[in-house]
Amino acid sequence: MNIENLLFKGLKGIIVGGISVADFHAVTNFDEPTCNKILDFLNDNQIGTFDGSLYQFEKGDKLKIAMILLEKGFPIDELSSELDWRDFEGLTAEILSAKNFAIVKNLIMTKPRMEIDVVGIRLGIAILIDCKHWNKYSISSLNSAVSKQIERTKMYVEKTPGSIGVPVIVTLSQDKINFIENVPIVPITKFSSFIDEFYGHLDEMETIERN
């Protein structure tokens, strides 16, 4: 079995916190040499850390593995069955944090009640992200997601004096960055590079300020 299939079948063993090789074996049913091969591969690729006895995994590590598999052409519909929204939001927030953004996850606003999956704030600008864990999508579903995220951003800006908000949709299943109503639709595999270039392309995006 090649490393891609091993990684996919090993996703269920990626549990937040410290796990031993024996734990990984119990969850995946791989033999010990295969468990070591998978865990060593992940450690070599900076996914999780080994403290001498346990492999430590964090939120978002599953999606890091999924990104490797996506880049190798692994079927998206199979991958999405092993991931949940927490994995997706966790990695999105982790990428922003690594690029020196202050992070708020699952921000709830009231009157009316609205929730924003991830907010990243840096240099006075807030990126408000809706994470869509879809394996398939339509133009109508994206249009609806964009409209709702614009409304959430307007509400955030109204409740946060002096702020500038930029609505963004992050998806699992696209292969390139698109725009709807000047709102970026960003595949997770492109999100890091999107953030690197974010401030240089602000004039191309929907930005919302308090009136």
C-alpha positions in Angstrom: 0.0 0.0 0.0 1.4 3.4 -1.0 1.9 6.2 1.5 -1.1 8.1 0.2 -3.5 5.2 1.0 -1.7 4.6 4.3 -2.2 8.3 5.3 -5.9 8.2 4.3 -6.6 5.1 6.3 -4.6 6.5 9.2 -6.6 9.7 9.5 -9.0 8.1 12.0 -6.0 7.7 14.3 -5.0 11.4 14.3 -6.5 12.3 17.7 -5.8 15.7 19.4 -3.4 15.1 22.3 -0.7 12.5 22.9 -1.0 9.0 21.4 1.3 6.1 21.5 2.1 3.7 18.7 -0.1 1.2 20.5 -3.0 3.7 20.6 -2.6 4.3 16.9 -2.6 0.6 16.2 -5.7 0.1 18.3 -7.6 2.7 16.2 -6.3 1.9 12.7 -5.6 -1.9 13.0 -2.3 -1.3 11.2 0.6 -3.5 12.3 3.3 -1.8 14.4 5.9 -1.3 11.5 3.1 0.4 9.4 2.1 2.5 12.3 5.7 3.6 12.8 6.0 4.3 9.1 3.0 6.6 9.1 3.8 8.4 12.3 7.4 9.0 11.3 6.3 10.3 7.9 4.0 12.8 9.6 6.7 13.8 12.1 9.2 14.3 9.2 6.6 16.6 7.5 6.1 18.8 10.6 2.6 17.3 11.3 2.5 16.5 15.0 5.5 16.2 17.2 7.2 13.2 19.0 8.2 13.8 22.6 10.1 10.5 23.0 7.1 8.4 24.0 4.0 10.0 22.5 3.0 11.6 19.2 1.3 14.9 20.0 -1.3 16.1 17.5 -3.2 19.4 17.4 -6.4 20.7 15.8 -5.9 21.1 12.1 -3.4 18.3 11.8 -5.9 16.1 10.0 -6.5 18.8 7.4 -2.8 19.2 6.9 -2.7 15.5 5.9 -5.7 16.1 3.7 -3.9 18.9 2.0 -1.0 16.6 1.2 -3.4 14.1 -0.2 -5.4 16.7 -2.2 -2.1 17.9 -3.8 -1.4 14.2 -4.8 -4.8 13.9 -6.5 -6.6 11.9 -3.8 -10.4 12.0 -4.3 -12.0 14.9 -2.5 -15.3 13.0 -1.7 -13.4 10.3 0.1 -11.3 12.8 2.1 -14.3 14.9 3.2 -15.8 11.8 4.8 -12.9 11.7 7.3 -12.9 15.4 8.1 -15.3 17.6 10.0 -15.8 21.3 10.4 -13.5 21.6 13.4 -10.6 20.2 11.4 -11.3 22.8 8.7 -11.7 25.8 11.0 -8.7 24.8 13.1 -6.3 24.8 10.2 -7.7 28.1 8.8 -7.1 29.7 12.2 -3.7 28.1 12.5 -2.5 29.5 9.1 -3.7 33.0 10.2 -2.0 32.8 13.6 1.3 31.7 11.9 1.1 34.9 9.9 0.8 37.1 13.0 -3.0 37.6 12.9 -4.9 37.8 16.2 -7.6 35.1 16.0 -11.2 34.8 17.2 -12.9 31.5 16.4 -16.7 30.9 16.3 -17.5 34.6 17.1 -21.2 34.9 18.0 -23.1 38.2 17.5 -26.6 38.9 18.7 -29.7 40.8 17.6 -29.9 39.1 15.2 -27.8 36.1 16.1 -25.0 35.5 13.6 -21.8 33.4 13.9 -18.5 33.9 12.1 -16.3 30.8 11.9 -12.9 32.6 12.0 -11.9 36.2 12.4 -8.2 37.2 11.7 -7.2 40.7 12.7 -4.0 42.5 11.7 -3.0 46.1 10.8 -6.5 47.3 11.6 -8.2 45.0 9.1 -10.4 42.0 10.0 -10.7 39.1 7.7 -14.0 37.4 8.4 -14.0 33.8 7.2 -16.8 31.4 6.5 -15.4 27.8 6.2 -17.3 25.6 3.8 -16.6 21.9 4.3 -18.2 20.9 1.0 -17.1 18.1 -1.3 -19.4 19.6 -4.0 -20.7 23.0 -4.5 -22.9 25.0 -7.0 -22.8 28.6 -8.1 -26.1 29.2 -6.3 -24.8 27.8 -3.0 -21.7 30.0 -3.3 -23.8 33.0 -4.1 -25.9 32.4 -1.0 -22.8 31.9 1.1 -21.3 35.1 -0.1 -24.5 37.1 0.6 -24.7 35.8 4.1 -21.0 36.5 4.8 -21.4 40.1 3.6 -24.2 40.5 6.0 -22.2 39.1 8.8 -19.3 41.4 8.0 -21.6 44.4 8.0 -22.9 43.5 11.4 -19.4 42.9 12.7 -18.2 46.3 11.5 -21.3 48.0 12.9 -20.6 46.5 16.3 -16.8 47.1 16.2 -16.1 50.8 15.9 -13.1 51.8 13.7 -12.9 48.4 12.1 -12.6 47.4 8.4 -14.0 44.0 7.5 -13.2 41.8 4.5 -15.6 38.8 3.9 -13.9 35.6 2.7 -15.1 32.1 1.9 -12.7 29.2 2.4 -13.6 25.9 0.8 -12.2 22.4 0.6 -13.1 21.5 -2.9 -11.9 24.1 -5.3 -8.7 24.3 -7.2 -8.3 28.1 -7.7 -9.3 31.4 -6.2 -12.5 32.9 -7.6 -14.5 36.0 -6.7 -18.3 36.6 -6.3 -19.3 40.2 -5.7 -15.6 40.9 -5.0 -15.6 38.4 -2.2 -12.7 35.8 -2.5 -13.6 32.1 -2.7 -10.4 30.5 -1.6 -9.5 26.8 -1.6 -7.8 25.8 1.6 -4.8 24.6 -0.4 -4.3 28.2 -1.6 -5.2 30.0 1.6 -1.6 30.5 2.9 -0.5 32.1 -0.3 -3.7 34.2 -0.4 -2.9 35.6 3.0 0.7 36.3 2.0 -0.7 38.5 -0.9 -3.7 39.8 0.9 -2.7 43.4 1.6 -1.4 43.9 -1.9 -4.8 43.0 -3.4 -7.2 44.8 -1.0 -8.4 47.1 -3.7 -9.8 44.0 -5.6 -11.9 42.8 -2.6 -15.1 43.8 -0.9 -14.1 45.9 2.1 -16.8 47.1 4.6 -16.4 50.1 6.9 -18.7 51.7 9.4 -20.7 54.5 7.9 
